[in-house]
Amino acid sequence: MSPVEVYLAKNEMEALVIKGLLESYNIPCILKSNAAPSVFVFTVDGMAEVRVLVPEAQAEEARRLITEESDV
């Protein structure tokens, strides 16, 4: 099964928080971005966006966890 996107983070920091949440529930994650790594944090026209991908079989559970945690 191929990985599917479950969340689009505004930046790498947000993506790492989501990745940590999902991995704490044993859901493996891949972070994918079109931006080159940089020591400077920037956001211009979505250039810093990071996609959080998980195995297709765990996508529904991952989305549920993200939604539940964002309600806190």
Residue pairs with C-beta under 8 A, 6 or more apart in sequence:
1 55
1 56
1 57
2 56
3 30
3 53
3 54
3 55
3 56
4 53
4 54
4 55
4 56
4 59
5 51
5 52
5 53
6 22
6 52
6 53
6 54
6 59
6 62
6 63
6 66
7 15
7 18
7 51
7 52
7 62
7 63
7 66
8 49
8 50
8 51
8 52
9 15
9 18
9 49
9 50
9 51
9 52
10 43
10 48
10 49
11 41
11 43
11 48
11 49
11 50
12 31
12 33
12 41
12 48
12 50
13 41
14 50
15 31
15 33
15 50
15 51
15 52
16 31
18 29
18 52
18 66
19 29
19 31
19 52
21 65
21 66
21 69
22 28
22 29
22 52
22 54
22 62
22 65
22 66
23 29
25 61
25 65
27 54
27 55
27 58
27 61
27 62
27 65
28 54
28 55
28 58
29 52
29 53
29 54
30 52
30 53
30 54
31 50
31 51
31 52
31 53
32 50
32 51
32 53
33 48
33 49
33 50
33 51
34 47
34 49
35 47
35 48
35 49
41 48
42 48
52 62
54 62
